[in-house]
Amino acid sequence: MKKFILFVVLSLLNFSLFAGIVTKTYHFGKVTIKSNGNFQTLSFDNTLLSGNAGEPMMPWKAVALMLPAGESAREIHMQGSGFTEIQGNFMIQPQQDISPISKGDNGKFLKNEAVYCSSSPYPLVATGNLNTSYLNGYAFALCTFTPMVYYPSLQKAGYYSDVTITITTEKSARSEEALKNLSPSGKVINRVRQFAQNPELIDQYPQKQSSASGYQILIITSQAFSSGFAQLTAMYDSLGISSQIYTVEDIYATITGLDEKDKIRNLIQREYQQNGVEYVLLGGDVSIVPFRGFYCYVISGGGYSDSNIPADLYYSGMDGNYDANANGIYGEVADSADLLPEVSVGRLPFGTVQEQANIIHKTIWYRTHQKSNEQAQPLIAGEFMDSSTPRWTMGQDYLELLINDHTDNGYFTHGIPSSLNTIDRLYDTLISPNGPVGYTWKLNALLSRINNGPSFIYHAGHANQVYVMRLNLDDITNANFYALNGVTHNYTLMYTHGCDCGAFDANDCIAERMVLIENFLAGGIFNSRYGWFDQGTTEGPSAHLNREFVSALYNDTVADQVHELGTAHLMSKVKTAPWVTIPNEFEPGAQRWCHYDCNLLGDPALWVFTENIPVGIREKQKDASIDVYPNPCSGKVTLKTGSTLTSKVVICLVNTFGQVVRTWENMNLSDPQSVTLNLPALPSGVYSLEVKGINYNSVTKLIIR
């Protein structure tokens, strides 16, 4: 066995005498061995099994190391120690194709016999593709490595218990430029600390001061639709969240850029850098706010490529221009496409005034008129995926990893707490692990579950531009979703792994219809092209993003928990970015594809309710004896009580989110006296007047015009 250990060779890279150095040592303990028929998998905690198609699946560890300010990663060096042989003989399971969800099983079992007959150590290169990306101005080296060495012909394997990764750095104009994207936001800095594996380096970066003219939400739309956002901006004003609207006509006339899309992105970058914008709402379909198409290629079967993937990531990442080689093809590996978004971007894909009114009404109503007993009852719908060997793949294989905390497949994610939620599962089932299918749920069963008022819908299954979750385009009607009208039940949200259903560059894809009719969805996460899954496993690019999305929403650390739909979507891409560099993604592959085509259709600042909490205005209390007039009112309102009060009271004006916007203290309301209040300048909407005194408490709904 000494000879076996001596065969292990790690390639050492030369260091520049003039380069900076960032190092971190990673530790590996007990190996987990699982059998799958005649094959085995070997893994460790916090490692992801992956490999080139037909070759042994190896455990890969993600690297996300912060770099010194103004520097980028040049080389990666790996040094292992404490080599340990794993006792036994192993035929490590070969990686199968990563497949588009809509394509299903390709009918092939892949095994590269030349690799399995080789006496050379595998893999020959133990690190993935090194990439420098930027998160809110902070430079990160993203990569992967495996601590394991496998000798296929000998069926022997071993690993290093300690692996030191050294990143050599160099001064970089791109990294210097990225410093303009530093943010003073405590929320952003906490996000960076959470992502970095060496967060202590953050103190070496310069601190940016807040802007006096700062605001949170940037809305981009056309002149024809700008006035239609008045109610939405008024709602956010009442929350203390400020917004500004820019029209595409003004942007095209005043902002420089290569084309209209570049001008829009330059405007977003300016407002982010100067005013600290956190959310960008694209107001309109592609005829109103154009999209940038990205390129990606996936090695799977005969290969899949697309040079026009609708990717609103273009408006979310503030570093570089996604076309570094200036060939007009965006998102190529050669472009060093930045994978870490800075701002949360969502699109309201309306094309008419009525569609705009529908989605904005649902957005406001979802946020302000929640039935608090419906906020913790998600619906999870899984379909039969394919019959690939060695085991058939089902949608629930992925969706079950959204429930409770999990370390499956090499990374930790928080999940929906089963003890605090009523989880409705709608699953196809198999008679045995290798089929056949025993039960397939039908459309009527789905509609019945949806009309019970789920708080969120998660779906893994087949889809196309006009079909998802066994719903056809013609099924998306107000009548079919009669109970999700905001009154009988809350409007809801959705996340699907399905292919193409979010192709908002098409004429009215099914996802657009879902969010634009009067009932049903207030927003959702959809794929504009293929969703991807790993055949015969519980891992896949679409599932990986979905797990990180849910993890952000259900993080049990208060400082790290995310509430906004767009921020959870952003965090899913941040946390998944290191895995884009895994070796079988080098070309690149499906994880990069999903990074590009997974988009939010909805308001990125929309608060997602994950637990039963009261929202909105309480109706007048039954025991209250107070008259409020006029109601609705404008400017002034008079209060008069029908009972004698012997003490003075405090009167509070409260908005729909429980925020006190004005207080009047020591007010005299003793019978028969009345009092007239001068109201502050407030957005039109629904408020409450709360009157509190000794042994007296009254709450009355007040409408301000």
KAQUIJO-V34365 format. One record per pair of residues at least 12 apart in sequence whose ideal C-beta (glycine too) atoms are under 8 Angstrom apart, sorted by the first residue. I is the first residue (numbers start at 1). J is the second residue. Records with the same first field share a line. If there is no record, write none. Layout:
BEGIN
I = J, J
END
This chain:
BEGIN
1 = 85
4 = 85, 151, 154, 156, 158
5 = 83, 85, 158
7 = 121, 151
8 = 83, 121, 149, 158
9 = 121
10 = 78, 79, 80, 126
11 = 125, 126
12 = 77, 79
13 = 75, 76, 77, 168
14 = 75
15 = 75, 77, 166, 168
16 = 74, 168, 170
18 = 170
19 = 74, 75, 168, 169, 170
20 = 67, 68, 71, 168, 169, 170
21 = 166, 167, 168, 169
22 = 65, 66, 67, 68, 141, 166, 167, 169, 198, 201
23 = 164, 165, 166, 167
24 = 63, 65, 164, 165, 197, 198
25 = 162, 163, 164, 165
26 = 61, 147, 162, 163, 164, 165
27 = 161, 162
28 = 44, 47, 147, 159, 160, 161, 162, 163
29 = 44, 45, 161
30 = 44
31 = 43, 44, 86, 159
32 = 44, 45
33 = 86, 88, 90
36 = 93, 390, 391
37 = 390
38 = 91
39 = 91, 92, 93, 94, 390
40 = 90, 91, 92, 93
41 = 57, 92, 93
42 = 59, 86, 90, 92, 148, 157
43 = 59, 410
44 = 59, 61, 147, 159, 410
45 = 407, 410
46 = 61, 407, 410, 411, 412
47 = 59, 60, 61, 146, 147, 410
48 = 60, 61, 62, 144, 409, 410, 411, 539, 579, 582
49 = 409, 410, 537, 539
50 = 95, 582, 583, 584
51 = 94, 95, 123, 583, 584
52 = 95, 112, 299, 583, 584
53 = 94, 95, 96, 97, 98, 110, 299, 300, 584
54 = 94, 95, 110, 111, 112, 115
55 = 94, 95, 112, 115, 122
56 = 92, 93, 94, 95, 115, 116, 122, 150, 152
57 = 92, 93, 94, 95
58 = 92, 122, 123, 146, 148, 150
59 = 146, 147, 148, 410
60 = 128, 144, 145, 146, 410, 582, 583
61 = 144, 145, 146, 147, 163, 410
62 = 142, 143, 144, 411, 578, 579
63 = 76, 141, 142, 143, 144, 145, 165, 197, 578
64 = 140, 141, 142, 195, 196, 197, 577, 578
65 = 140, 141, 165, 167, 196, 197, 198
66 = 138, 139, 140, 192, 196, 197, 198, 199, 201, 202
67 = 132, 139, 140, 141, 167, 169, 175, 201
68 = 139, 169, 201, 204
69 = 139, 175, 179, 204, 205, 206
70 = 139, 171, 172, 175, 176, 179
71 = 139, 169, 170, 171, 172, 175
72 = 132, 139, 169, 170, 172, 174, 175
73 = 130, 131, 132, 139, 141, 143, 167, 168, 169
74 = 167, 168, 169, 170
75 = 130, 167, 168
76 = 127, 130, 141, 143, 145, 165, 166, 167, 168
77 = 165, 166, 167, 168
78 = 126, 127, 145, 163, 164, 165, 166
79 = 163, 164, 166
80 = 147, 160, 162, 163, 164
81 = 160, 161, 162, 163, 164
82 = 160, 161, 162
83 = 158, 159, 160, 161
84 = 158, 159, 160, 161
85 = 156, 157, 158
86 = 156, 157, 158, 159
89 = 155, 156
90 = 150, 155, 156, 157
91 = 116, 155
92 = 150, 152, 157
93 = 390
94 = 110, 111, 112, 116
95 = 110, 584
96 = 109, 110, 388, 534, 535, 536, 537
97 = 110, 300, 301, 535
98 = 298, 300, 532, 533, 534, 535, 540, 541, 584, 589, 590
99 = 300, 301, 386, 532, 533, 534, 535
100 = 300, 304, 499, 530, 531, 532
101 = 385, 460, 461, 462, 463, 497, 498, 499, 530, 531, 532, 533, 542
102 = 462, 463, 464, 498, 499, 500, 530, 531
103 = 530
104 = 385, 386, 462
105 = 386, 387, 388, 535
106 = 301, 388
108 = 301
109 = 388, 389, 390
115 = 152
116 = 152, 153
117 = 152, 153
118 = 152, 153
119 = 151, 152, 153, 154
120 = 151
121 = 149, 150, 151
122 = 149, 150, 151, 152
123 = 146, 150, 583
125 = 583
126 = 145, 146, 149
127 = 143, 144, 145
128 = 143, 144, 145, 581, 582, 583, 585, 586
129 = 143, 333, 581, 583, 585, 586
130 = 142, 143, 167, 581
131 = 143, 336, 339, 580, 581
132 = 172, 174, 175, 336
133 = 319, 338, 339, 340, 577
134 = 175, 178, 181, 318, 319, 338, 340
135 = 191, 192, 195, 340, 342, 574
136 = 181, 182, 183, 188, 189, 191, 192, 342
137 = 178, 179, 180, 181, 182, 183, 205, 208
138 = 178, 182, 192, 196, 202, 205
139 = 172, 175, 178
140 = 195, 196, 340
141 = 167, 169
142 = 339, 577, 578, 580, 581
143 = 165, 578, 581
144 = 578, 579, 581, 582, 583
145 = 163, 165
147 = 159, 160, 161, 163
174 = 319, 320, 336
177 = 319
178 = 319
179 = 205, 206
180 = 273
181 = 272, 273, 318, 319, 342
182 = 205, 206, 207, 208
183 = 208, 276, 342
184 = 207, 208, 209, 210, 276
185 = 276, 278
188 = 278
189 = 202
190 = 559, 560
191 = 571, 574
194 = 560
195 = 574, 575
210 = 276
211 = 274, 275, 276
213 = 274, 275
214 = 242, 275, 276
215 = 242, 243, 244, 275, 276, 277
216 = 236, 241, 242, 243, 276, 277, 278, 279, 605
217 = 233, 236, 241, 242, 243, 244, 277, 278, 279, 280, 281, 605
218 = 243, 244, 246, 268, 271, 277, 279, 280, 281
219 = 233, 243, 244, 245, 246, 280, 281, 283
220 = 245, 246, 247, 248, 251, 264, 267, 268, 280, 281, 282, 283, 289
221 = 245, 247, 248, 282, 283, 284, 288, 289
222 = 247, 248, 249, 283, 284, 288, 289
223 = 247, 249
225 = 283, 284, 288, 350, 353, 356
226 = 245, 247, 283
228 = 353, 356, 357, 360
229 = 245, 283, 360
231 = 360, 361, 364, 684
232 = 360, 363, 364, 603
233 = 245
234 = 683, 684, 685
235 = 364, 367, 368, 656, 683, 685
236 = 605
237 = 683
238 = 655, 656, 657, 659, 661, 682, 683, 685
239 = 655, 657, 659
240 = 659
241 = 605
244 = 271
246 = 267
248 = 260, 264, 288, 289
251 = 263, 264, 267
255 = 267, 270
260 = 290
261 = 290, 291, 292, 314
262 = 321
264 = 289, 290, 315
265 = 292, 314, 315, 321
268 = 280, 315, 318, 343
269 = 318
272 = 318, 342, 343
273 = 318
277 = 343
278 = 343, 344, 605
279 = 343, 344, 345, 346, 564, 566, 604, 605
280 = 315, 316, 343, 344, 345, 346, 604
281 = 345, 346, 347, 348, 603, 604, 605
282 = 312, 315, 345, 346, 347, 348
283 = 348, 350, 356
284 = 347, 348, 349, 350, 351, 356
285 = 349, 350, 351, 504, 512
286 = 310, 349, 504, 505
287 = 351
288 = 350, 351
289 = 347
291 = 310, 311, 312, 314, 504, 505
292 = 311, 314, 315, 322, 330
293 = 307, 308, 309, 310, 311, 330, 505
294 = 307, 308, 309, 311, 313, 314, 322, 330, 331, 337, 596, 597
295 = 307, 308, 309, 329, 330, 331, 332
296 = 309, 331, 588, 592, 593, 596
297 = 587, 588
298 = 532, 587, 588, 589, 590, 593
299 = 584, 587, 589
300 = 589, 590
304 = 530, 593
306 = 529, 593
307 = 329
308 = 505
309 = 331, 528, 529, 593, 596, 597
310 = 503, 504, 505, 528, 529, 597, 599
311 = 330, 331, 528, 596, 597, 599
312 = 345, 346, 347, 599, 600
313 = 341, 345, 573, 595, 596
314 = 330
315 = 343, 345
316 = 341, 342, 343, 344, 345, 570
317 = 338, 339, 340, 341, 342
318 = 342, 343
319 = 338, 340, 342
320 = 335, 336, 337, 338
322 = 335, 337, 338
323 = 335
324 = 336
331 = 596
333 = 586, 587, 588
339 = 573, 577, 580, 592, 595
340 = 573, 574, 577
341 = 570, 573, 574
343 = 570
344 = 564, 566, 567, 569, 570, 600, 604, 605
345 = 566, 600, 604
346 = 523, 565, 566, 569, 600, 601, 602, 603, 604, 606
347 = 504, 599, 600, 601, 602
348 = 360, 515, 601, 602, 603
349 = 504, 512, 515, 516, 601
350 = 516
355 = 516
358 = 516, 517, 518
359 = 515, 516, 522, 602
361 = 518
362 = 486, 491, 515, 518, 521, 522
363 = 522, 523, 602, 603, 606
365 = 486, 491, 522
366 = 486, 490, 491, 522, 606
367 = 606, 607, 615, 656, 657
368 = 615, 616, 656, 657, 686
369 = 486, 490, 615, 616, 656
370 = 490, 609, 615, 616
371 = 453, 489, 490
372 = 612, 613, 614, 615
373 = 612
374 = 453, 455, 489, 490, 612
375 = 455, 490, 609, 610, 611, 612, 613
376 = 420, 421, 422, 455, 610, 611, 612
377 = 421, 422, 423, 424, 452, 453, 454, 455
378 = 416, 421, 423, 424, 454, 455, 456, 457, 458
379 = 424, 426, 449, 450, 454, 456, 457, 458
380 = 396, 399, 402, 403, 423, 424, 425, 426, 427, 457, 458, 459
381 = 395, 399, 426, 427, 441, 446, 449, 457, 458, 459, 460, 461, 469
382 = 394, 395, 396, 397, 398, 399, 425, 426, 427, 428, 459, 460, 461
383 = 395, 428, 440, 460, 461, 462, 470
384 = 428, 430, 437, 440, 461
385 = 397, 460, 461, 462, 533
386 = 535
387 = 434, 435
388 = 535, 536
389 = 434, 536
390 = 536
391 = 433, 434, 536
392 = 430, 433, 434, 435, 536
393 = 533, 535, 536, 537
394 = 427, 428, 429, 430
395 = 427, 428, 459, 460, 461, 497
396 = 425, 427, 428, 460
397 = 537, 538
398 = 460, 497, 533, 538, 539, 540, 542, 543, 546
399 = 458, 460
400 = 538
401 = 413, 415, 538, 543, 547
402 = 415, 416, 458, 546, 547, 550
403 = 415, 416, 418, 423
404 = 416, 417, 418
406 = 547
408 = 538, 539
409 = 537, 538, 539, 544
411 = 544, 547, 575
412 = 551
413 = 547, 548, 550, 551
414 = 550, 551, 554, 555, 556
415 = 547, 550, 551, 554
416 = 550, 554, 610
417 = 554
420 = 611
424 = 449, 452, 454
426 = 441, 445, 446, 449
427 = 441
428 = 440, 441
441 = 470
442 = 470
443 = 470, 471, 475
446 = 469, 470, 471
447 = 480, 481
450 = 481, 484, 492, 520
451 = 481, 482, 483, 484, 489
452 = 483, 489
453 = 483, 484, 488, 489, 490, 492
454 = 492
455 = 490, 492, 493, 609, 610
456 = 492, 493, 494, 495, 608, 610
457 = 469, 492, 493, 494, 495
458 = 494, 495, 496, 546, 550
459 = 494, 495, 496, 497, 498
460 = 496, 497, 498, 533, 542, 543
461 = 496, 497, 498
462 = 498, 499
463 = 496, 498, 499, 500, 501, 510, 527, 531
464 = 498, 499, 500, 501
465 = 500, 501, 503, 506, 509, 510
466 = 509, 510
467 = 501, 510
468 = 496, 498, 501, 510, 511
469 = 496, 498
471 = 510
472 = 510
473 = 508, 510, 513
476 = 510, 513, 514, 517, 520
477 = 517
478 = 517, 518, 519, 520
481 = 517, 519, 520
482 = 519
484 = 519, 520
485 = 518, 519
491 = 519, 520, 521, 522
492 = 520, 521, 522
493 = 521, 522, 523, 524, 565, 602, 608
494 = 514, 521, 523, 524, 525, 526
495 = 524, 525, 546, 549
496 = 524, 525, 526, 527, 531
497 = 527, 531, 533, 540, 542, 543, 546
498 = 526, 527, 531
499 = 527, 529, 530, 531
500 = 527, 528, 529, 530
501 = 526, 527
502 = 524, 525, 526, 527, 528, 597, 599, 601
503 = 528, 529
504 = 528, 599, 601
505 = 528
511 = 524, 526, 601
512 = 601
515 = 601, 602
521 = 602
522 = 602, 606
523 = 565, 600, 601, 602, 603, 606
524 = 600, 601, 602
525 = 549, 569, 598, 599, 600, 601
526 = 598, 599, 601
527 = 542, 594, 597, 598, 599
528 = 597, 598, 599
529 = 593, 596, 597
530 = 590, 593, 597
531 = 594
532 = 590, 591, 593, 594
540 = 590
541 = 590, 591, 593, 594
542 = 594, 598
544 = 576, 579, 591, 594
545 = 572, 573, 576, 594, 595, 598
546 = 572
548 = 571, 572, 573, 575, 576
549 = 568, 569, 571, 572
550 = 568
551 = 571, 575
552 = 567, 568, 571, 572, 575
553 = 568, 608, 610
554 = 610
563 = 607, 608, 610
564 = 604, 605, 606, 607, 608
565 = 600, 602, 603, 604, 605, 606, 607, 608
566 = 600, 603, 604, 605, 606
567 = 604
568 = 608
569 = 598, 600, 604
572 = 598
573 = 595, 598
576 = 591, 595
577 = 595
579 = 591
580 = 592, 595
615 = 656, 657
616 = 656, 686
617 = 654, 656, 686, 687, 688, 701
618 = 688, 699, 701
619 = 699, 701
620 = 698, 699, 700, 701
621 = 697, 698, 699
624 = 691, 697, 698, 699, 700
625 = 641, 642, 643, 698
626 = 639, 640, 641, 642, 669, 691, 698, 700
627 = 639, 640, 641, 642
628 = 689, 700, 702
631 = 700, 701, 702, 703
632 = 703, 704, 705
633 = 679, 702, 703, 704, 705
634 = 704, 705
635 = 678, 679
636 = 676, 677, 678, 679
637 = 676, 677, 679, 689, 702
638 = 674, 675, 676, 677
639 = 651, 669, 674, 675, 676, 677, 689, 691
640 = 669, 672, 673, 674, 675
641 = 669, 671, 691, 698
642 = 671
643 = 671
644 = 670, 671
645 = 669, 670, 671, 693, 696
646 = 670, 694
647 = 693, 694
648 = 666, 667, 668, 669, 693
649 = 667, 669, 691, 692, 693, 696
650 = 663, 664, 665, 666, 667, 691, 692, 693
651 = 663, 664, 667, 677, 689, 690, 691, 692
652 = 664, 689, 690, 692
653 = 679, 680, 687, 688, 689, 690, 702
654 = 687, 688, 689, 690
655 = 685, 687
656 = 685, 686, 687
661 = 680, 682, 687
662 = 679, 680
664 = 677
669 = 691, 693
679 = 704
682 = 704
683 = 704
684 = 704, 705
685 = 703, 704
686 = 701, 702, 703, 704
687 = 701, 702, 703, 704
688 = 700, 701, 702
689 = 702
END
